[in-house]
Amino acid sequence: MIVAKLGALCFLLQAPKPAEASAGSMEAADAELRDVTSKLVAGIADGQWAPWERYADPELLYTTEFGRTMTKKDLRALFDSGSASGHRTVGMRVVALRIRGETAVIVCDLDDLDGGKDRDMDRYCVTCTYWRVGGHWRLIASQATVLPQGPEEWPTASK
């Protein structure tokens, strides 16, 4: 089932934008996707599973920065074990967002600022793939990549 969804996603992302999508509906979808992604990032920062339960598709595939691919069940076990516990401050900057019908891809740079001045901050690029089911965006796949350290800074999202 997941292979079929990802195959459909590849097809849809190559298709032209639907003519019937109004500028207002595209702006609303853009805002909703940014909000959902921000809530998922906040869930990681605070070690809270609730946003992931709400916004992640049951067939989620999540690939960590270490190359481990996990299902939603695996990710839940990570949260339950306390390994994802946080109360960190994470900055998020949307690099790109594409919406094609009922599918969307958002690419974000994240800064994990919990180390303060005593250690380098961790930087990530995260690609999230969503599909809209029943009018709601669901995260179907995500992949995190560690970024090299650099001088770039941007305002942080609330923790």
Protein Blocks (a to p, Z undefined) as FASTA:
>chain_A
ZZmmmmmmmmmmmpccdfklcfklmmmmmmmmmmmmmmmmmmmmnopaklmmmmpcfkbc
cddfkopacdfklmmmmmmnommgghiacddddfbdcdehjaccdddddddfklmmmbcc
dddddddddddeehiacdfbdcdddddddfbdcddddZZ
